[in-house]
C-alpha cells in the first residue's frame, strides 16, 4: 500500500485501485469537494507522473480515453484547480509521491493494463440526484431525466417555453464549456429530433455560464448524464456496453486468456461501483467464463 496525505487531498493505492479524497483546505476547488472521494480502478489508468517544483510538486494521473464520463463530458476543459486527477504535493513529501508513482507503475506493468481507449466507463460518474444553479438557470438530474429551470436573467426567448424536462432516452449528447475571457460558457444537451444552431443564450436545451464560482459544478451534471449515455465505443442504440450473454461471447471470440481475465476484472469494478446491476454482471461473467 502507498499513501500520501496533503492539504490538497489524500491518495491511497492498495494495489487494485487508487482512492482520491479531496482535502478540506480553503484552496481546494468547489468541484472537487462536491465530487468527493473517487475510487479509480487500476484498469482505468494509462499512467501516473510526478513533477517537482521549487515550492510544490504535482502528482498527475492519466486515465485511458473513455474510462471516465467526467473527462469525456468536459473534453480536457477542466482547469488545473478543478481536475480531481491532480494533487499538489509539498516539498517535504516528494519522496512519498515518488514512491506512490513507482507502486502504481509497477502494478500497471504486472497487470498488463492496456494504455489504449476503454470500451466501457470504468468509473460511475457523480452520484445522483444532483442539482446546480449557475448562469441563467438551474440543471437537475435524477438519473432518469434532466430538468432545466430559468431565472430572472434568462433571455425571454428561451424562458418563454417554461421549464424543460429532458428524458435520458431523448438526449444524444452533452457538452460542458467553461467561460473563457470574453466568451461565455455553457452546459448544452443535444436532444434527439430537436437540432439547433442557436447560441446557448437562446437555446432552451442549454444553460449559459458567465464564469462565476459555481460554473464548474455544471460539469458534474454533464458527467452524470454522460455516464448514462452510450459509450463512444458502443452502437448508437445502446445506452450501456453490450452485456447480454451472446454479445459478450462474441466480443470474447479471438481474445487470449489474459485479455478475458482483464475483462473479468473490469466487469467486477463496474459492478462494485454500481454501473452494472447484479443481473447484468452475472450474464456478462457467465459468458466470459464459458470462453476460459
C-alpha positions in Angstrom: 0.0 0.0 0.0 1.1 3.6 -0.8 -0.4 6.7 0.8 0.2 10.4 0.6 -1.7 12.9 2.8 -1.6 16.6 1.8 -3.7 19.7 2.5 -4.8 19.4 -1.1 -6.1 15.8 -0.6 -5.2 12.2 0.1 -4.3 9.5 -2.3 -4.2 5.8 -1.3 -3.2 3.0 -3.5 -4.0 -0.6 -2.4 -2.7 -2.5 -5.5 -6.1 -2.6 -7.2 -7.3 1.0 -7.1 -6.4 4.5 -6.2 -8.7 6.3 -3.7 -8.6 10.1 -4.2 -10.1 12.2 -1.4 -10.1 16.0 -1.7 -8.7 18.0 1.2 -10.5 20.4 3.4 -8.1 23.3 2.7 -9.8 26.5 1.5 -7.9 26.4 -1.7 -9.5 23.0 -2.8 -12.0 23.7 -5.5 -15.7 23.5 -5.0 -16.0 20.9 -7.8 -13.5 18.5 -6.2 -15.3 18.9 -2.8 -18.7 18.2 -4.3 -17.4 15.3 -6.3 -16.0 13.7 -3.1 -13.9 10.6 -3.0 -13.1 8.8 -6.2 -12.2 5.1 -6.4 -10.2 4.8 -9.6 -9.6 1.1 -10.6 -6.2 0.2 -11.9 -7.8 -0.8 -15.2 -8.8 2.8 -15.8 -5.3 4.2 -15.6 -3.0 4.9 -18.5 -0.2 6.3 -16.5 1.0 8.4 -13.5 3.6 11.1 -13.1 5.1 13.4 -10.5 6.5 16.8 -11.3 8.8 18.6 -8.8 8.7 22.4 -8.4 10.6 24.9 -6.3 7.8 25.2 -3.6 5.4 22.4 -4.5 5.2 19.4 -6.8 2.2 17.9 -8.5 1.0 14.3 -8.9 -0.9 13.6 -12.1 -3.0 10.6 -13.2 -3.6 9.9 -16.8 -6.7 7.9 -17.5 -7.5 5.8 -20.5 -9.6 7.5 -23.1 -13.3 6.8 -22.5 -12.8 5.4 -19.0 -14.3 8.4 -17.1 -17.5 10.1 -18.0 -16.3 13.3 -16.3 -13.3 13.6 -18.5 -15.3 12.7 -21.6 -18.0 15.3 -20.9 -15.5 18.1 -20.2 -13.2 17.2 -23.0 -10.0 18.4 -21.4 -11.5 21.8 -20.4 -11.3 21.3 -16.6 -8.8 23.9 -15.3 -6.0 22.6 -13.1 -7.6 23.6 -9.7 -10.8 21.6 -10.6 -9.0 18.5 -12.0 -9.6 15.6 -9.5 -6.7 13.6 -11.0 -4.0 16.1 -9.8 -2.6 16.6 -6.3 -0.5 19.4 -5.0 2.5 17.9 -3.1 4.5 19.9 -0.5 8.3 19.7 -0.9 8.9 17.6 2.2 6.7 14.8 0.7 8.4 14.5 -2.6 9.9 11.1 -1.6 6.4 9.8 -0.7 5.0 11.0 -4.0 7.8 9.2 -6.0 7.2 6.0 -4.0 3.4 6.1 -4.9 4.3 6.6 -8.6 6.6 3.6 -8.5 4.0 1.4 -6.9 1.3 2.4 -9.4 3.6 1.9 -12.4 4.7 -1.5 -11.2 1.1 -2.6 -10.7 0.2 -1.4 -14.3 3.1 -3.5 -15.6 2.3 -6.6 -13.6 -1.4 -6.5 -14.5 -0.5 -5.6 -18.1 -3.2 -2.9 -18.1 -3.6 -1.7 -21.7 -3.0 2.0 -22.3 -5.4 2.3 -25.2 -9.1 3.5 -25.1 -11.5 1.8 -22.8 -14.6 0.1 -24.3 -16.8 0.9 -21.3 -17.0 3.5 -18.5 -14.8 2.3 -15.7 -15.9 5.0 -13.3 -19.6 5.5 -12.4 -19.7 9.3 -12.6 -21.1 11.7 -10.0 -23.8 10.4 -7.7 -27.4 11.4 -8.4 -29.7 13.1 -7.7 -27.9 16.4 -8.1 -28.9 20.0 -8.8 -26.8 23.0 -9.7 -27.7 26.7 -10.2 -25.4 28.9 -12.2 -25.5 31.3 -15.0 -29.0 31.8 -16.4 -30.6 28.7 -15.0 -30.6 25.5 -12.9 -30.0 22.0 -14.0 -31.2 18.9 -12.0 -30.7 15.3 -12.8 -32.2 12.3 -11.0 -30.7 9.5 -13.2 -33.8 9.4 -15.5 -34.4 12.9 -16.7 -32.8 16.4 -16.7 -34.8 19.4 -15.5 -33.8 22.9 -16.7 -35.3 25.9 -14.9 -34.7 29.5 -15.6 -34.1 32.6 -13.5 -34.7 36.3 -14.0 -31.5 36.7 -16.0 -32.7 34.3 -18.7 -33.5 35.7 -22.2 -37.2 35.8 -22.7 -36.9 33.9 -26.0 -35.6 31.0 -24.0 -37.6 31.2 -20.8 -40.9 31.7 -22.6 -41.4 28.0 -23.1 -41.0 27.4 -19.4 -39.2 24.6 -17.5 -37.6 21.9 -19.7 -37.8 18.2 -18.8 -35.5 16.0 -20.9 -35.7 12.2 -20.6 -32.4 10.5 -20.7 -33.6 8.4 -23.7 -34.1 11.6 -25.7 -30.6 13.0 -25.0 -28.0 12.2 -27.6 -25.1 14.2 -26.2 -23.9 16.6 -23.5 -21.3 19.3 -23.6 -19.8 21.5 -20.8 -17.8 24.5 -21.8 -16.3 26.9 -19.2 -16.3 30.7 -19.7 -13.0 31.9 -21.1 -12.1 35.6 -21.4 -15.0 37.4 -23.0 -16.6 34.2 -24.2 -19.4 32.7 -22.0 -19.5 29.0 -21.3 -22.5 26.6 -21.3 -24.0 23.3 -20.4 -25.7 22.1 -23.6 -27.8 19.0 -24.3 -28.2 17.6 -27.8 -31.8 16.3 -28.0 -33.0 13.7 -30.5 -35.2 15.2 -33.1 -34.6 18.8 -32.0 -31.3 20.0 -33.6 -30.4 23.7 -33.0 -27.7 26.1 -34.1 -28.9 28.8 -31.6 -26.3 30.1 -29.2 -26.7 28.9 -25.6 -28.1 32.3 -24.6 -31.3 31.4 -26.7 -31.1 27.6 -26.8 -33.8 26.1 -24.4 -31.6 23.0 -24.0 -28.7 24.9 -22.7 -27.7 26.8 -19.6 -25.4 29.8 -20.3 -22.5 30.2 -17.9 -20.7 33.5 -17.2 -17.6 32.5 -15.3 -18.8 32.6 -11.7 -17.8 30.3 -8.8 -20.5 27.6 -9.3 -19.9 27.2 -13.1 -17.6 24.2 -12.6 -20.4 22.3 -10.8 -22.3 22.2 -14.0 -19.6 19.8 -15.2 -20.9 17.3 -12.6 -24.4 17.3 -14.2 -22.7 16.8 -17.6 -20.7 13.9 -16.3 -23.7 12.2 -14.5 -25.7 12.4 -17.8 -22.7 11.2 -19.9 -22.4 8.1 -17.7 -25.8 7.1 -18.8 -25.4 7.7 -22.5 -24.0 5.2 -24.9 -20.3 4.8 -24.5 -18.3 6.1 -27.6 -17.3 2.5 -28.4 -20.9 1.3 -28.3 -23.5 1.3 -31.1 -25.9 4.3 -31.4 -28.8 2.3 -30.0 -27.1 1.1 -26.8 -27.2 3.1 -23.5 -24.7 0.8 -21.8 -21.9 -1.5 -23.0 -23.2 -4.7 -24.6 -23.7 -7.1 -21.6 -26.0 -9.9 -22.8 -24.6 -13.3 -23.0 -24.4 -13.6 -26.8 -22.7 -10.2 -27.4 -20.2 -10.8 -24.6 -19.3 -14.2 -26.0 -18.9 -12.7 -29.5 -16.6 -10.0 -28.1 -14.5 -12.6 -26.3 -14.1 -14.6 -29.5 -10.4 -14.4 -30.6 -9.3 -12.8 -27.3 -6.5 -14.6 -25.5 -6.7 -15.9 -21.9 -5.1 -12.8 -20.3 -7.5 -10.4 -22.1 -10.5 -12.3 -20.8 -9.2 -12.2 -17.3 -8.7 -8.5 -17.6 -12.2 -8.2 -18.9 -13.5 -10.0 -15.8 -11.6 -7.6 -13.5 -13.1 -4.6 -15.4 -16.6 -6.1 -15.1 -16.0 -6.6 -11.4 -15.0 -3.0 -11.0 -18.1 -1.8 -12.8 -20.3 -4.0 -10.7 -18.8 -2.8 -7.4 -19.1 0.8 -8.5 -22.8 0.4 -9.3 -22.6 0.8 -13.0 -23.7 -2.8 -13.7 -26.7 -4.4 -12.0 -26.4 -7.9 -10.4 -28.1 -9.4 -13.4 -26.0 -7.7 -16.0 -22.8 -8.6 -14.2 -23.9 -12.2 -13.8 -24.7 -12.6 -17.5 -21.5 -11.0 -18.7 -19.4 -13.0 -16.3 -21.0 -16.3 -17.3 -20.4 -15.6 -21.0 -16.7 -14.9 -20.4 -16.2 -17.9 -18.2 -17.5 -20.1 -20.9 -14.6 -18.9 -23.1 -11.9 -19.7 -20.5 
